[in-house]
Amino acid sequence: MKMIMATCSRFVLLASFLIAFSFNGFAITALLPVDEVQALKDIAKTLGKTNWDFNIDPCSNQHPWVSASHVEEIVNNVTCDCTFANGECHVVSITLRRQSLPGTLPLEFVRLAYLQNIDLTRNYLNGPIPREWGSMNHLVNISFFGNRISGSIPKELANITTLKSLSIEDNQLSGNLPLELGTLPQLERMFLSSNNFTGEIPSSFEKLTTLKDFRIADNRFSGKIPDFIQNWTNLDKLVIQASGLSGPIPSGISSLVKLTNLRISDLNGTDMPFPPLNNMTNLKTLILRSCNIIGPLPDYLRTKTTLKILDISFNKLSGGIPSNFSSLRKVDHQYLTGNQLTGPVPNWILQDADSVDLSYNNFNYLRTLTCQQRKVNLFNSSLKDNNFGIVSCLRSFQCPKTWYSVRVNCGGKDVTVNGSKTFDGDTDPAGPANFFQSSTNWAFSSTGHFIEIMFTDDKTYSSVGRRVFDIYIQGKRELEDFNIAYEAGGVGKEVVRRFAAVVTNNTLEIRLYWAGKGTTSIPNGGVYGPLISAISVDSNFVPPSEGGNSISAGAVVAIVAAGAFVVILLMVILWWRGCLGMKSALERELKGLDLQTGSFTLRQIKAATNNFDVAKIIGEGGFGPVYKGFFSDGTIIAVKQLSSKSKQGNREFINEIGLISALQHPHLVKLYGCCVEGDQLLLVYEYMQNNSLARALFGPEESQLKLDWPTRHKICVGIARGLAYLHEESRLNIVHRDIKATNVLLDEDLNPKISDFGLAKLDEEDNTHISTRIAGTYGYMAPEYAMHGYLTDKADVYSFGIVALEIVSGRSNTTHRSKEESFYLLDWARLLKEKGSLLELVDPRLGSDFNKEQVMVMINVALLCANVTPAVRPTMSSVVSMLEGNSIVEDVVLDTSELMDERKLEAMRKYYLQKEENDEDESETQKLTRNGPWTTSSSAVDLYPINLDSD
């Protein structure tokens, strides 16, 4: 316990009336008030902290109340101030760093009336920021960066007039910044980077003249960089990288003369001249990357002798590098990559400078220079490069033969996969401005200093990290904001991306570009750049045999990476290195059709399914049976056999493979390939080990899976992501038309994948159309589609709402109990909403072990999606945001027309009973598999209009 005593006599006096008392079985002899001890207990419970020992005085400065590991930077401090009147102690600081605490931000902090510091940096906390924190009128510092905190910033935080530091980077916060924050009179640090904030920077922030450090990188703000930043004359550091804001950089930035660190990058907007920074005499870091800056290098740059990092890459700078810029030779890292600089390369750079990247410019060609001169990267830096078949500094690159393919194991040693394909090792350590040329047929160029480290998926703060980058092929951006963990569906999993490209000048090139996005504080501070594990390039024609015809002499396939630029035709991107051995024989057999999918022979598929053994049937649908199959290497597949006699026939088959082959997403069932041989029409899918969501939730008891709440929430979010991709991210813009629990399959890790795209149609130009033949499943179809054939993507949104209710409740939407009684889940949910008792909907099998907040969000989102009016239903991207806590769920206001009276319910019941009787003619096999995981819904359901207003 920290206690300050003036004299020994005072101590004796105090000791004479201190009486030990018992609190829940342990003795407390300190003067920490009982209510604060209880508050600490409640705080520990909310945080999920289990190692505080309340048998030890919290103010005693003894472990486990105070401890720190300088090696791992784990900090566990509760600090008391015992200088109050009557020797009373109060908790003034709680610092719990790098402990991966799994709970939420405690509301109970408000019960510590003298608390000045909350530091929960790098944990695994989730949930919102409590509004009640705004009542803590002694708080100076709030820090919980590197967690999973969601929702918006409460405007009530503006009531903390003592607040000097707000550090909430690397979370999942969203929404607009509250105007009220601009009234904080003492705020010095505001760290908002790596969240999902939107809107403009509030004009009220003009008053934050006490700011010294302002960071808003990696967000989704809109509008321009505000002119009022010129009022923040106390700024030492300003970070606006990939913030979403547009340029130009305000000229008033020149008034920020105290800046030592200025980082602005990836601005939207039009061209702008180099900003006036001549008054900033203390700059150590200057990053103005990809800001649309034009014109020559300003003369004042030569005066920036304090610089350690200068990055003005990927702009449109022109002219030469003046000789008097030699004063910059001591700058540690200089990146002038990707500009239009001309003239000679100064000798002071070639002879003295460290880590200078001049690649991708238009300097005078010097025949004596190689691509790497000392620590200077000169790859593709010459105007003459465009006149050669390959980059001029590669002219000495002697190829022993003509190359038609190349494979590289990025960051690893030589490796042979499946005994046939050898991947060249890539063990060069690279560097911030480096060019490396292999002994065979590839090379790479790097710009920028990046940290390489693997994020985890183990529910620790390390798993909160995000890697996001862009992929350019032959100068064209093919993928923007590529999130490798999201695309792979987790950590340690393979994700393959295939691209077609035309070889020009004997060179293929891809650029993996870090555009300022992704977390930079997890697990430690640094830039975590692009990550790929392997590259495979193959020609799309059969190469000539040795000694036969070949392409032009000396042709070479060069792989060039810049930060890193890598040449590629077919790319395999893996989450971490060393996964190459995981490829199966299946991949070797994929020969590539025009539809970008694999081709199998009938012989291969017969061998895999034991000649279509009936015992291998795992489903039956409108096309025909679905078989489970095994390839010789143990790969399990699902084969959908399409009957050539089916009236759906070839047209539907071509439609299905055409759509699926164009779609690649972690939450869509993957199509491996197809077989068109004789009268056989076959599709080969990945096999889903855990069957369907319907079977897991409400199938036969022996087939049900024990799905806890986190798993159910993950499944619901995954389905939403898959649909968001179909509706908004896919270039095809697909409406599925038959979203239901049987069409959601679960892999071995219980990740959901949407199946059965046989019914999906491309959106019309007006995004709507009237379908004369309704295709779908009763109980899941939107009213406007079922009754009138009116189809938009909002029909899928409605169906998703039904599935979400099923996930929460563990019940099917239309459970037929008997001929006299049917149960309608949606109507029950609406009734419970009216009664204010939505939690009654929760599956009894979950008991009380579920997150009430998440459950309420999911139910309200489901009701919003299942609204009778299509226009009220949200987009699926909005659904994802709401389910993940990144945006607030709109209030669900039920229309009275949605609350059906008994007469309407009876009409529905009669219709569904009639439909059930009509279905009794189906075969025994169909009855057994109707709700199975591989059912195809391509056999349309001819619905009859229901007139609910008639007798």
Buried (B, 14 or more C-beta within 10 A) or exposed (E): BBBEEEEEEEEEEBEEEEEEEEEEEEEBEBBBBEEBBBBBBBBBEBBBBEEBEBEBBBBBBEEEBBEBEEEEEBBBBBBBBBEEEEBBBBBBBBBBBBBBBBBBBBBBBBBBBBBBBBBBBBBBBBBBBBEBBBBBEBBBBBBBBBBBBBBBBBBBBBBBEBBBBBBBBBBBBBBBBBEBBBBBEEBBBBBBBBBBBBBBBBEBBBBBEBBBBBBBBBBBBBEBBBEBBBBBEBBBBBBBBBBBBBBBBBEBBBBBEBBBBBBBBBBBBEEBEBBBBBEBBEBBBBBBBBBBBBBBBBEBBBBBEBBBBBBBBBBBBBEBBBEEBBBBBEBBBBBBBBBBBBBBBBEBBBEEBBBBBBBBBBBEBBEEBBBBBEBBBBBBBBBBBEEBBBBBBBEEBEBEEBBBBBBBBBBBEEBEBEEEBEBBBBEBEBBBBBBBBBEBBBBBBBBBBBEEBBBBBEEBBBBBBBBBBBBBBBEEEBBEEBBBBBBBBBBEBBBBBBBEBEBEBBBBBBBBBBBBBBBBBBBBEBBBBBBBBBBBBBBEEEBEEEEEEBBEEEBBBBBBBBBBBBBBBBBBBBBBBBBBEEBBEBBBBBEBBEBBBBBBEEEBBBBBBBEBEEEBBBBBBBBBBBBBBBBEEEBBBBBBBBBEEBEBBEEBBBBBBBBBBBBBBBBBBBBBBBBBBEEBBBBBBBBBEBBBBBBBBBBEEEEBBEBBBEBBBBBBBBBBBBBBBBBEBBEBBBBBBBBBBBBBBBBEEBBBBBBBBBBBBBBEEEEBBEBEEBBBBBBBBBBBBBBEBBBBBBBBBBBBBBBBBBBBBBBBBBEEEEEEEBEBBBBBBBBBBEEEEBEEBBBEEBEEEBBEEBBBBBBBBBBBBBBBEBEBBBBBBBBBBBBBBBBBBEEBEBEEEBEBEEEBBEBBBEBBBEBBEEEEEEEEEBEEBBBBBBBBBBBBBEBEEBEBEEE
